[in-house]
Amino acid sequence: MLLVIDVGNTNIVLGVYKGYSLICDFRLNTIKNKTSDEYAMSITEILHANDIKKTEIEDVIVASVVPDVMHSIENAIKKYFNLKPIIIDDNCGLGIKINHDNPKTIGADRIVNSVAGIKKYGVPLIIIDIGTAITFDVIDENSVYQGGAIIPGIGISSEALFLKTAKLPRVELYKPEKIVAKNTMDNIRVGMVIGYIGLIEKLIDEIVKEMKFDGSKLKVVATGGYSSLISKDINKIDIIDKKLTLDGMLEIYKMKKGL
């Protein structure tokens, strides 16, 4: 079995593949000062809860946008699984052409998503990862990664309102019933949810216009923790694929192993 580990700013998403099938996935909080022993205990306990023995894990591949936790994650795998994890970085042989001023600065998750998107949905392609940050990744008709955009995520924007204002509260985020809201909490929800829907729609339009994409061939794919909340109300988004990053890591693993 293959254990894939996607280390994000807020959560660590893990998946277990048996052959090419994802048999389970789960999430942990990303905690920068957590030790390798603590991460190992969390991972092995969740595997055990899914009737998977750690001895059944034959390989591990890791993608991370949080350098501060990588020492603990790598040591946890080496110490408790007796395996050397494959780390996805710019030296990993990602199997995708990149047209970017500095490819080394692109987050591993964005390239992983692009690899999966090309494999699953073809090109041209726009991938929108709606997580702690919202990233737009653009792949042209020749399967070349052309760059994209980054904006603050809905969660951290909402948290900024609470932290940087005297009276605005933290709110649970969901789509409100009315646009003209009658209370402060729904006012915030309108701005966060409806506002981000409009922002994403506008960016999609501008990307399509600049890239001169053929709308009949283009696929727009959403992924990430907030993708279900936002994407279902955006007609321009064709597919919501919550497992896109995990599937991309599987594809890169297959490339590395010549499978």
C-alpha positions as CSV (number, residue, x, y, z in Angstrom):
1,M,0.0,0.0,0.0
2,L,1.0,3.6,-0.6
3,L,0.6,6.4,2.0
4,V,0.3,9.9,0.5
5,I,0.7,12.9,2.7
6,D,-0.3,16.4,1.6
7,V,0.9,18.9,4.2
8,G,-1.2,22.1,3.9
9,N,-1.2,25.3,6.0
10,T,-4.3,24.3,7.9
11,N,-4.6,20.6,7.5
12,I,-2.5,17.5,6.6
13,V,-4.5,15.3,4.3
14,L,-3.5,11.7,4.1
15,G,-4.6,8.9,1.8
16,V,-3.9,5.2,1.5
17,Y,-3.8,3.6,-2.0
18,K,-4.1,-0.1,-2.6
19,G,-2.9,-0.5,-6.1
20,Y,-4.4,2.6,-7.9
21,S,-7.5,2.8,-5.7
22,L,-7.9,5.2,-2.8
23,I,-9.2,3.1,0.1
24,C,-9.3,5.7,2.8
25,D,-8.3,9.3,3.5
26,F,-8.3,11.4,6.6
27,R,-7.2,14.8,8.0
28,L,-4.9,16.0,10.8
29,N,-4.4,19.6,12.0
30,T,-1.1,21.1,10.8
31,I,0.8,21.9,14.0
32,K,4.3,23.3,13.5
33,N,5.7,22.4,17.0
34,K,4.3,18.9,17.0
35,T,7.1,16.2,17.3
36,S,7.8,13.3,15.0
37,D,6.6,10.9,17.7
38,E,3.3,12.8,18.0
39,Y,2.7,12.8,14.2
40,A,3.6,9.1,14.1
41,M,1.1,8.3,16.8
42,S,-1.6,10.2,15.1
43,I,-1.0,8.5,11.7
44,T,-0.7,5.0,13.1
45,E,-3.8,5.3,15.2
46,I,-5.9,6.5,12.3
47,L,-4.5,3.7,10.1
48,H,-5.4,1.2,12.9
49,A,-8.9,2.6,13.0
50,N,-9.2,1.8,9.3
51,D,-7.9,-1.7,9.8
52,I,-4.5,-0.9,8.2
53,K,-1.3,-2.1,9.8
54,K,1.7,0.1,9.5
55,T,3.6,-2.9,8.2
56,E,1.2,-2.9,5.2
57,I,2.5,0.5,4.1
58,E,5.2,-0.2,1.4
59,D,6.0,3.4,0.4
60,V,5.3,7.0,1.4
61,I,5.2,10.2,-0.7
62,V,4.9,13.7,0.7
63,A,4.0,17.1,-0.7
64,S,4.3,20.1,1.6
65,V,3.8,23.9,1.5
66,V,4.9,24.1,5.2
67,P,8.6,23.6,5.5
68,D,8.5,23.9,9.3
69,V,6.8,20.5,9.8
70,M,8.8,18.6,7.2
71,H,11.5,17.5,9.7
72,S,8.9,16.0,12.0
73,I,7.0,14.3,9.2
74,E,10.1,12.8,7.6
75,N,11.4,11.5,10.9
76,A,8.0,10.1,11.8
77,I,8.0,8.0,8.6
78,K,11.6,6.9,8.9
79,K,11.4,6.0,12.6
80,Y,8.0,4.3,12.8
81,F,7.5,3.0,9.3
82,N,11.2,2.2,8.5
83,L,10.7,3.9,5.1
84,K,12.4,6.8,3.4
85,P,9.6,9.0,2.1
86,I,9.6,10.5,-1.5
87,I,9.5,14.3,-1.1
88,I,7.8,16.1,-4.0
89,D,9.9,19.2,-4.9
90,D,11.3,20.8,-8.0
91,N,13.9,18.0,-8.3
92,C,11.4,15.2,-8.2
93,G,10.8,14.8,-11.9
94,L,7.1,16.0,-12.0
95,G,6.5,15.3,-15.7
96,I,5.0,18.7,-16.6
97,K,6.5,21.6,-18.5
98,I,6.4,24.9,-16.6
99,N,6.4,28.4,-18.1
100,H,7.1,30.5,-14.9
101,D,9.6,33.1,-13.9
102,N,10.8,31.0,-10.9
103,P,9.5,27.5,-10.9
104,K,11.1,26.7,-7.5
105,T,8.7,29.2,-5.9
106,I,5.5,27.3,-7.0
107,G,3.9,25.4,-4.2
108,A,4.2,21.6,-4.5
109,D,0.5,21.2,-4.2
110,R,-0.2,23.4,-7.2
111,I,2.1,21.3,-9.5
112,V,0.6,18.1,-8.0
113,N,-2.9,19.3,-8.8
114,S,-1.8,20.2,-12.3
115,V,-0.4,16.7,-12.9
116,A,-3.6,15.1,-11.7
117,G,-5.8,17.5,-13.6
118,I,-4.1,16.9,-16.9
119,K,-4.3,13.1,-16.4
120,K,-8.0,13.1,-15.3
121,Y,-9.6,15.9,-17.3
122,G,-7.3,16.9,-20.2
123,V,-6.3,20.3,-21.4
124,P,-6.8,23.3,-21.5
125,L,-7.5,23.4,-17.8
126,I,-8.0,25.9,-14.9
127,I,-7.6,24.4,-11.4
128,I,-8.9,26.4,-8.5
129,D,-7.8,25.2,-5.0
130,I,-10.1,26.8,-2.5
131,G,-8.2,26.3,0.8
132,T,-6.3,28.5,3.3
133,A,-5.3,30.4,0.2
134,I,-7.1,30.3,-3.1
135,T,-4.9,29.4,-6.0
136,F,-5.7,29.5,-9.7
137,D,-3.5,27.3,-11.9
138,V,-3.6,27.5,-15.7
139,I,-2.6,24.7,-18.1
140,D,-2.7,25.5,-21.8
141,E,-3.6,23.3,-24.8
142,N,-0.1,21.9,-24.9
143,S,-0.1,20.8,-21.3
144,V,2.2,23.6,-20.3
145,Y,1.8,25.1,-16.8
146,Q,1.4,28.8,-17.5
147,G,1.1,30.2,-13.9
148,G,-2.0,31.7,-12.3
149,A,-3.1,33.7,-9.3
150,I,-3.2,33.6,-5.5
151,I,-5.7,35.3,-3.2
152,P,-6.4,35.1,0.5
153,G,-8.7,32.3,1.4
154,I,-12.2,32.7,2.7
155,G,-11.3,31.4,6.2
156,I,-8.3,33.7,6.8
157,S,-10.2,36.7,5.4
158,S,-13.0,36.0,7.8
159,E,-10.6,35.6,10.7
160,A,-8.9,38.9,9.8
161,L,-12.2,40.7,10.2
162,F,-12.5,39.3,13.7
163,L,-8.9,40.0,14.7
164,K,-8.6,43.5,13.1
165,T,-11.9,45.0,14.1
166,A,-13.3,45.8,17.6
167,K,-16.8,44.4,17.3
168,L,-17.1,42.0,14.4
169,P,-17.5,38.4,15.6
170,R,-16.2,35.1,14.3
171,V,-18.9,33.4,12.2
172,E,-19.7,29.9,10.8
173,L,-19.4,30.3,7.1
174,Y,-22.3,29.2,4.9
175,K,-24.4,30.8,2.1
176,P,-27.0,33.1,3.6
177,E,-30.6,33.1,2.4
178,K,-30.6,36.8,1.5
179,I,-28.0,39.2,-0.1
180,V,-29.3,42.2,1.9
181,A,-28.7,40.7,5.3
182,K,-30.5,41.9,8.4
183,N,-27.9,41.0,11.1
184,T,-24.1,41.5,11.4
185,M,-23.3,37.8,11.2
186,D,-25.2,37.3,8.0
187,N,-23.6,40.6,6.7
188,I,-20.2,38.9,7.1
189,R,-21.5,35.7,5.4
190,V,-22.7,37.6,2.4
191,G,-19.4,39.3,2.0
192,M,-17.4,36.2,2.5
193,V,-19.4,33.6,0.6
194,I,-21.2,35.6,-2.1
195,G,-18.3,38.0,-2.4
196,Y,-15.8,35.2,-3.1
197,I,-18.2,33.6,-5.6
198,G,-18.1,36.8,-7.6
199,L,-14.3,37.2,-7.2
200,I,-13.7,33.6,-8.5
201,E,-16.2,34.0,-11.4
202,K,-14.4,37.3,-12.5
203,L,-11.0,35.7,-12.4
204,I,-12.1,32.8,-14.4
205,D,-13.5,35.2,-17.1
206,E,-10.3,37.2,-17.2
207,I,-8.1,34.1,-17.5
208,V,-10.2,32.7,-20.3
209,K,-10.1,36.1,-22.1
210,E,-6.3,36.5,-21.7
211,M,-5.5,32.9,-22.7
212,K,-8.0,32.8,-25.5
213,F,-9.3,29.5,-24.4
214,D,-11.9,27.6,-26.4
215,G,-14.8,27.4,-23.9
216,S,-16.0,24.2,-25.5
217,K,-12.8,22.4,-24.7
218,L,-11.8,24.1,-21.4
219,K,-12.4,22.3,-18.1
220,V,-12.5,24.3,-14.8
221,V,-11.9,22.1,-11.8
222,A,-12.3,23.1,-8.1
223,T,-10.6,21.4,-5.2
224,G,-9.7,22.2,-1.6
225,G,-11.4,22.4,1.8
226,Y,-13.8,25.2,0.9
227,S,-14.6,24.0,-2.6
228,S,-18.0,22.5,-1.8
229,L,-19.1,25.7,0.0
230,I,-18.1,28.0,-2.9
231,S,-18.1,26.1,-6.1
232,K,-21.6,24.7,-6.2
233,D,-22.9,28.2,-6.9
234,I,-20.4,29.0,-9.7
235,N,-21.7,27.8,-13.1
236,K,-18.3,28.2,-14.7
237,I,-16.9,25.4,-12.5
238,D,-17.4,22.1,-14.3
239,I,-16.1,19.7,-11.6
240,I,-15.5,19.6,-7.9
241,D,-12.7,17.0,-7.1
242,K,-11.8,16.9,-3.5
243,K,-9.3,14.1,-4.0
244,L,-7.3,15.9,-6.8
245,T,-4.1,16.4,-4.8
246,L,-4.0,12.9,-3.5
247,D,-4.5,11.5,-7.1
248,G,-1.8,13.8,-8.3
249,M,0.6,12.4,-5.8
250,L,-0.2,8.9,-6.9
251,E,0.6,9.9,-10.5
252,I,3.9,11.4,-9.5
253,Y,4.7,8.2,-7.5
254,K,4.0,6.1,-10.6
255,M,6.3,8.3,-12.6
256,K,9.1,8.0,-10.1
257,K,8.7,4.2,-10.0
258,G,8.3,3.8,-13.7
259,L,4.8,2.3,-13.3
